[in-house]
Amino acid sequence: MPVAAITALQALRDKARLQPGQHVLINGASGGVGSYAVQLAKAMGATVTAVCSGRNAELVRTLGADHVIDYTQEDYTEGDTRYHAIIDMVGNHPLSAMLEVTEPDGVLVLVGSMEINPWWGPLARPLHAILRSPFVSQRLEPMLASVTADDLAELSRYAEAGQLTSAIDRRFPLAEVADAIRYQEQGRTRGKVVINVLP
Ligand SMILES: NC(=O)c1ccc[n+]([C@@H]2O[C@H](COP(=O)([O-])OP(=O)(O)OC[C@H]3O[C@@H](n4cnc5c(N)ncnc54)[C@H](OP(=O)(O)O)[C@@H]3O)[C@@H](O)[C@H]2O)c1
């Protein structure tokens, strides 16, 4: 299982401390981290709202999402639903807007951002979250995943139980690894890209 699955596990289990019955929103649900997060959140007994574009709605439903929001049609931060946890891989909404739709005792887990701040780079949102944190009731949790043998074993148990699989977008031969990276960098991947090491 790749780093993306470890990231999803640690975001839901350690940062969100997700409990059965809670409602989690996953922003960027069709990507590498998101496709694992949808499945793991369902396996943990949560209600899952997945945010992705319409072309990926069927994929995230197949992975177990209870509700799907097409971000090209609807902005989840403007809806009436309140979530216990938001797992954010996209970073396309201000923290204040996300807090509006997070339960007062809920949590925002900041996994990644597709918009890079020209001054602070990828540190901008985590720093903002740390500064904002004392003034809000919700927990703000920037995160950096770390690969551990225990977590790989835990992911294996989910996979063996039929609760976790890899959604494969495209496979590239090793000789085309540069194309694979360029494809991944477009930010439109559905699940994971595979590099075939053996011919
Ligand atoms: N903190 C950590 O330890 C850690 C670990 C791993 C990754 N990350 C970070 O997490 C982020 C996500 O990584 P990833 O590997 O999952 O990326 P990815 O596989 O490239 O994810 C791309 C997905 O994002 C979706 N997307 C694009 N714009 C969106 C929007 N406005 N709203 C909702 N979804 C949108 C795309 O769906 P559509 O094609 O449908 O738009 C696509 O499925 C990256 O910034 C990465 O650096 C952080």
Ligand as a Chemical Component Dictionary entry (heavy atoms), coordinates in Angstrom:
data_LIG
# 
_chem_comp.id                   LIG 
_chem_comp.type                 NON-POLYMER 
_chem_comp.pdbx_formal_charge   0 
_chem_comp.three_letter_code    LIG 
# 
loop_
_chem_comp_atom.comp_id 
_chem_comp_atom.atom_id 
_chem_comp_atom.alt_atom_id 
_chem_comp_atom.type_symbol 
_chem_comp_atom.charge 
_chem_comp_atom.model_Cartn_x 
_chem_comp_atom.model_Cartn_y 
_chem_comp_atom.model_Cartn_z 
_chem_comp_atom.pdbx_ordinal 
LIG N1  N1  N 0  0.351   15.756 4.458   1  
LIG C1  C1  C 0  0.848   14.628 3.961   2  
LIG O1  O1  O 0  1.547   13.866 4.629   3  
LIG C2  C2  C 0  0.537   14.294 2.519   4  
LIG C3  C3  C 0  0.743   13.000 2.035   5  
LIG C4  C4  C 0  0.380   12.705 0.722   6  
LIG C5  C5  C 0  -0.122  13.730 -0.100  7  
LIG N2  N2  N 1  -0.249  14.994 0.396   8  
LIG C6  C6  C 0  -0.803  16.075 -0.422  9  
LIG O2  O2  O 0  -2.202  15.847 -0.558  10 
LIG C7  C7  C 0  -2.653  16.429 -1.778  11 
LIG C8  C8  C 0  -3.459  15.399 -2.545  12 
LIG O3  O3  O 0  -2.592  14.354 -2.952  13 
LIG P1  P1  P 0  -3.140  13.205 -3.916  14 
LIG O4  O4  O 0  -2.000  12.286 -4.179  15 
LIG O5  O5  O -1 -4.418  12.679 -3.386  16 
LIG O6  O6  O 0  -3.412  14.067 -5.235  17 
LIG P2  P2  P 0  -3.994  13.574 -6.614  18 
LIG O7  O7  O 0  -4.025  12.106 -6.688  19 
LIG O8  O8  O 0  -3.260  14.330 -7.695  20 
LIG O9  O9  O 0  -5.483  14.127 -6.500  21 
LIG C9  C9  C 0  -6.041  14.743 -7.533  22 
LIG C10 C10 C 0  -7.562  14.752 -7.287  23 
LIG O10 O10 O 0  -7.949  16.036 -6.783  24 
LIG C11 C11 C 0  -9.217  16.303 -7.312  25 
LIG N3  N3  N 0  -9.511  17.748 -7.344  26 
LIG C12 C12 C 0  -8.926  18.699 -8.100  27 
LIG N4  N4  N 0  -9.501  19.897 -7.850  28 
LIG C13 C13 C 0  -10.480 19.670 -6.926  29 
LIG C14 C14 C 0  -11.430 20.508 -6.267  30 
LIG N5  N5  N 0  -11.496 21.823 -6.508  31 
LIG N6  N6  N 0  -12.253 19.945 -5.359  32 
LIG C15 C15 C 0  -12.212 18.612 -5.087  33 
LIG N7  N7  N 0  -11.352 17.772 -5.708  34 
LIG C16 C16 C 0  -10.483 18.297 -6.599  35 
LIG C17 C17 C 0  -9.157  15.701 -8.713  36 
LIG O11 O11 O 0  -10.450 15.316 -9.053  37 
LIG P3  P3  P 0  -11.123 15.859 -10.399 38 
LIG O12 O12 O 0  -10.275 15.366 -11.541 39 
LIG O13 O13 O 0  -12.465 15.220 -10.314 40 
LIG O14 O14 O 0  -11.109 17.355 -10.307 41 
LIG C18 C18 C 0  -8.264  14.478 -8.568  42 
LIG O15 O15 O 0  -9.006  13.271 -8.435  43 
LIG C19 C19 C 0  -1.403  16.949 -2.504  44 
LIG O16 O16 O 0  -1.283  18.330 -2.243  45 
LIG C20 C20 C 0  -0.274  16.187 -1.844  46 
LIG O17 O17 O 0  0.946   16.885 -1.897  47 
LIG C21 C21 C 0  0.060   15.292 1.677   48 
# 
loop_
_chem_comp_bond.comp_id 
_chem_comp_bond.atom_id_1 
_chem_comp_bond.atom_id_2 
_chem_comp_bond.value_order 
_chem_comp_bond.pdbx_ordinal 
LIG N1  C1  SING 1  
LIG C1  O1  DOUB 2  
LIG C1  C2  SING 3  
LIG C2  C3  SING 4  
LIG C2  C21 DOUB 5  
LIG C3  C4  DOUB 6  
LIG C4  C5  SING 7  
LIG C5  N2  DOUB 8  
LIG N2  C6  SING 9  
LIG N2  C21 SING 10 
LIG C6  O2  SING 11 
LIG C6  C20 SING 12 
LIG O2  C7  SING 13 
LIG C7  C8  SING 14 
LIG C7  C19 SING 15 
LIG C8  O3  SING 16 
LIG O3  P1  SING 17 
LIG P1  O4  DOUB 18 
LIG P1  O5  SING 19 
LIG P1  O6  SING 20 
LIG O6  P2  SING 21 
LIG P2  O7  DOUB 22 
LIG P2  O8  SING 23 
LIG P2  O9  SING 24 
LIG O9  C9  SING 25 
LIG C9  C10 SING 26 
LIG C10 O10 SING 27 
LIG C10 C18 SING 28 
LIG O10 C11 SING 29 
LIG C11 N3  SING 30 
LIG C11 C17 SING 31 
LIG N3  C12 SING 32 
LIG N3  C16 SING 33 
LIG C12 N4  DOUB 34 
LIG N4  C13 SING 35 
LIG C13 C14 SING 36 
LIG C13 C16 DOUB 37 
LIG C14 N5  SING 38 
LIG C14 N6  DOUB 39 
LIG N6  C15 SING 40 
LIG C15 N7  DOUB 41 
LIG N7  C16 SING 42 
LIG C17 O11 SING 43 
LIG C17 C18 SING 44 
LIG O11 P3  SING 45 
LIG P3  O12 DOUB 46 
LIG P3  O13 SING 47 
LIG P3  O14 SING 48 
LIG C18 O15 SING 49 
LIG C19 O16 SING 50 
LIG C19 C20 SING 51 
LIG C20 O17 SING 52 
# 
